Amino acid sequence: MEPGNCSMNGGGGLDGIGGGGDDSSNGMITLEDLESFSEDQLSDSGTGSLEEAGETMEDEEQQDRLLRYWQDAARGHQVEVSRDMAEPIQQITSNNNGQHDREHVPFTLITRKEKCGDVLYEKRHYEKAHWACITVHEDTYEQSICYGFMKLMRYICQQNSSGSYLGMTIPILTVIRTDENHSVLSRDVTVAYYLPTEYQAQPPLPSDIEISIEEWSATIVYTRSFTGATNEVTIINEISTMAEMLDSPATHVNDSFIVAGYTNPAVANRQNEIWFLERP
C-alpha cells in the first residue's frame, strides 16, 4: 500500500470468520443481524408477529424503526445518523432479492502461526481487486469509520451508476496511518468496500464524488483477529502486539495498517482483524 493512498497491495476474503453475535440486547446491531432482521424482531410488543396481528408493516414504518435503532447505537460513539439513511439501512436489512448471504472477500491461506492451540496470526495472499473507497477526517477514529461506512452504504444502496442494490461484502476495511513511533493515529481514515464478484469487471460508478473506485494490487497480508471496540488506544495496542509476534517485523511495519471489520461500526463488541502488509 502506498502511504497516503486509498489502496492495499491486494484484495481478499475471509472464510471461516463471520460477523459477530447478536448485540440487540444492548441496542446494537451487527452486519450479521442486519440482513437477517425479521418483521417479528421489529414489532413493538415482541409478543407476536405482525402476521398474527393481521397487519403488514408499511415500508415507512419499518424504515423509522430501523433508523431509530441505528441512531441509538451510534449515539454512544458521538455519531449522528441522519434521516436520509433510513432507506439505505432498510435496503441492507431486507433487500437482497431474498438472499441474505454476504460475500466474503476471497483469499488464499499461506500459513498459520499457532501457540498452545491458539492462532497467533495468519499469512494470506489476496488477489488484485476493485474496492470503493472514501477518506474521512473526523475528530475521532470511531466517528470516521461510522461516517465513512454510512457514505458507502448509500453507494451500495442504489446511489451508483447501475441504480441497483449491490449487496454487502465483508470485511469492511479501514486504512489507518500512524506516526513514526506508531503511537498516534492520523485523522485521515480510509474506509473501503470490496465490490462483489459480479461487479469486479465493471464496477458501478458512485454518485458521491468523495467515493472513488480503486484497483488494489495483489499482496501478502499478515493478520490477527481481536474483538471489542476499535479506537485510537485499542488499535495502537493491536499494532504493537502484532509487531511483537512477527519474526521479522521490519519487513511488514510501515506507517500504514488496515483494520478489517466484520460487524457494524457502532457495535461495541466487534469482530475485527489487524492487517500488516508485506513490503514488496
C-alpha positions in Angstrom: 0.0 0.0 0.0 1.4 3.4 -0.9 1.4 5.7 2.1 -1.5 8.1 1.9 -3.3 6.3 -0.9 -6.6 4.5 -0.7 -5.1 1.2 -1.7 -3.9 -2.1 -0.4 -1.5 -4.2 -2.3 -4.2 -6.8 -2.6 -7.9 -7.5 -2.1 -9.1 -10.6 -0.2 -11.6 -12.6 1.8 -12.0 -14.4 5.0 -13.6 -17.9 5.0 -14.4 -19.2 8.5 -14.7 -15.8 10.1 -18.3 -14.5 10.3 -19.8 -11.4 11.7 -20.3 -11.0 15.4 -23.1 -12.2 17.7 -26.4 -10.6 18.4 -25.9 -7.4 20.4 -29.5 -6.3 20.1 -29.9 -6.5 23.9 -27.5 -3.6 24.1 -29.3 -1.6 21.4 -26.7 -2.5 18.9 -26.9 -4.3 15.6 -24.2 -6.3 13.7 -23.8 -6.9 10.0 -24.8 -10.5 10.6 -28.0 -9.3 12.2 -28.6 -6.6 9.7 -29.6 -8.7 6.7 -31.5 -11.3 8.7 -33.8 -9.0 10.7 -37.4 -10.2 10.5 -40.5 -8.1 10.9 -41.2 -10.0 14.2 -38.0 -8.6 15.7 -39.0 -5.1 14.7 -42.5 -5.3 16.2 -43.4 -3.1 19.1 -44.6 -5.7 21.6 -42.5 -8.7 20.8 -45.4 -10.9 21.9 -46.4 -12.0 18.4 -45.7 -11.5 14.7 -47.3 -8.8 12.6 -48.9 -11.6 10.6 -50.6 -12.8 13.7 -51.9 -9.3 14.3 -53.3 -9.3 10.8 -51.1 -6.4 9.7 -48.3 -5.8 7.3 -45.7 -3.2 8.4 -45.5 -0.4 5.9 -42.1 0.5 4.4 -42.1 3.9 6.0 -42.8 2.5 9.5 -40.1 -0.2 9.1 -37.6 2.4 8.0 -38.4 4.5 11.0 -37.9 1.6 13.4 -34.5 0.6 11.8 -33.4 4.2 11.7 -34.1 4.7 15.4 -32.2 1.5 16.1 -29.2 2.8 14.3 -29.4 6.2 15.8 -29.5 4.8 19.3 -26.5 2.5 18.6 -24.4 5.3 17.0 -25.2 8.0 19.7 -22.8 6.3 22.1 -20.0 7.0 19.7 -21.0 10.6 19.2 -22.2 9.9 15.7 -25.4 11.3 14.2 -27.4 9.1 11.8 -29.4 11.4 9.5 -32.9 10.9 8.3 -31.7 10.2 4.7 -30.0 7.0 6.0 -33.4 5.4 6.5 -33.7 3.9 3.0 -30.2 2.5 2.8 -30.5 1.0 6.2 -33.7 -0.7 5.2 -32.3 -2.0 1.9 -29.3 -3.6 3.5 -31.6 -5.1 6.1 -34.1 -6.6 3.7 -33.4 -6.1 0.1 -31.1 -8.8 -1.4 -33.6 -10.4 -3.7 -34.5 -12.8 -0.8 -30.9 -13.8 -0.3 -29.1 -12.9 2.9 -25.7 -14.3 2.3 -22.9 -11.8 2.4 -19.9 -12.4 0.2 -16.6 -12.8 2.0 -13.6 -11.3 0.3 -11.6 -14.3 -1.1 -8.1 -15.1 -0.1 -5.6 -17.9 -0.1 -4.2 -19.0 3.3 -0.4 -19.4 3.1 0.4 -20.3 6.6 -0.8 -20.0 10.2 1.3 -19.5 13.3 -0.1 -21.1 16.5 0.9 -21.4 20.1 -0.7 -23.8 22.6 -3.6 -24.3 20.1 -4.3 -20.6 19.7 -3.8 -18.9 16.4 -1.4 -16.0 16.8 -1.6 -14.8 13.2 -2.2 -15.9 9.6 -0.3 -15.2 6.4 -2.6 -14.8 3.4 -2.5 -13.9 -0.2 -5.0 -11.5 -1.7 -5.5 -11.1 -5.5 -5.9 -7.7 -7.1 -9.5 -6.4 -6.9 -11.7 -3.3 -7.1 -12.7 -1.5 -3.9 -14.9 1.5 -3.3 -13.0 3.9 -1.0 -13.6 7.1 0.9 -11.2 9.0 3.1 -12.8 10.7 6.1 -11.2 13.3 8.5 -13.4 13.3 11.7 -12.3 14.2 15.2 -12.0 10.5 16.3 -11.4 7.2 14.6 -14.8 6.0 15.7 -16.6 8.9 14.0 -14.5 8.5 10.8 -15.4 4.8 10.3 -19.1 5.3 11.1 -19.5 8.3 8.8 -17.4 6.6 6.1 -19.4 3.4 6.3 -22.7 5.3 6.0 -21.4 7.0 2.9 -20.5 3.6 1.4 -23.9 2.3 2.4 -25.5 4.9 0.1 -23.3 3.8 -2.7 -24.2 0.1 -2.1 -27.9 1.0 -2.0 -28.6 2.5 -5.5 -26.5 5.7 -5.4 -24.4 4.2 -8.1 -24.4 4.1 -12.0 -26.3 0.8 -12.1 -29.1 2.1 -9.9 -29.3 -1.2 -8.1 -28.5 -2.7 -4.7 -25.0 -4.1 -4.9 -25.1 -6.4 -1.8 -23.0 -6.5 1.3 -19.5 -7.9 1.4 -17.3 -8.4 4.5 -15.0 -7.3 5.9 -15.2 -3.6 5.6 -11.6 -2.3 5.7 -10.2 0.9 7.2 -6.8 2.0 6.2 -5.1 3.8 9.0 -1.8 5.8 9.2 0.5 6.4 12.2 3.4 8.5 13.1 7.0 7.0 13.0 6.7 5.6 16.5 3.3 4.0 15.8 1.9 5.8 18.8 -0.5 8.3 17.2 -3.2 7.7 14.5 -3.6 10.2 11.7 -7.0 11.8 11.4 -7.1 10.6 7.8 -9.0 7.3 7.8 -9.9 5.5 4.5 -12.9 3.2 4.6 -13.1 0.6 1.8 -15.8 -1.8 0.5 -15.0 -4.8 -1.7 -17.1 -4.9 -4.9 -19.0 -8.2 -5.2 -17.6 -10.7 -7.7 -20.3 -9.9 -10.3 -19.2 -6.2 -10.3 -15.4 -6.7 -10.3 -15.0 -6.5 -14.1 -17.1 -3.3 -14.4 -17.6 -1.6 -11.0 -20.7 0.7 -10.9 -19.6 4.3 -10.5 -20.5 6.2 -7.3 -22.8 9.2 -7.4 -20.9 10.7 -4.4 -17.7 12.3 -5.8 -16.0 11.7 -2.5 -16.1 7.9 -3.2 -13.5 6.5 -5.6 -13.1 3.1 -7.2 -9.6 1.7 -6.7 -8.0 -1.4 -8.1 -5.7 -2.7 -5.4 -2.8 -4.8 -6.4 -2.2 -8.4 -5.2 -0.4 -8.5 -1.8 0.6 -10.7 1.1 -1.1 -9.9 4.4 -0.3 -10.9 8.0 -3.5 -10.8 10.0 -4.5 -11.3 13.6 -8.1 -11.3 15.0 -9.3 -9.3 18.0 -12.7 -8.4 19.5 -14.1 -5.2 21.0 -14.3 -1.6 20.2 -11.9 -0.1 17.7 -10.4 3.3 18.8 -7.1 5.0 18.9 -6.0 3.2 22.0 -7.0 -0.3 21.0 -5.6 -0.1 17.5 -2.2 1.2 18.7 -2.2 -1.7 21.2 -3.0 -4.2 18.5 -0.3 -2.9 16.2 2.2 -3.2 19.0 1.1 -6.8 19.9 1.2 -7.9 16.2 4.7 -6.4 15.7 6.0 -8.4 18.7 4.6 -11.7 17.3 6.1 -11.3 13.8 9.5 -12.9 13.3 10.8 -10.0 11.2 8.6 -7.0 12.0 10.7 -4.6 10.0 9.6 -6.5 6.8 6.0 -5.6 7.5 5.8 -2.5 9.7 5.5 0.9 8.0 3.2 3.8 8.6 0.0 2.3 7.2 -2.1 -0.6 8.5 -5.5 -2.0 8.0 -8.4 -2.8 10.4 -10.8 -5.4 9.0 -14.3 -5.1 10.5 -16.9 -7.8 10.4 -19.6 -6.0 12.4 -21.4 -2.7 12.2 -19.0 0.1 13.3 -21.5 1.2 16.0 -21.3 -2.2 17.8 -19.2 -2.3 21.0 -18.1 -6.0 20.8 -16.9 -6.0 17.3 -15.2 -8.8 15.4 -12.0 -7.4 13.9 -8.6 -8.1 12.5 -5.4 -6.1 12.3 -3.6 -6.4 8.9 0.1 -5.8 8.3 1.1 -5.7 4.6 4.3 -7.3 3.5 6.6 -4.9 1.8 7.2 -5.5 -1.9 
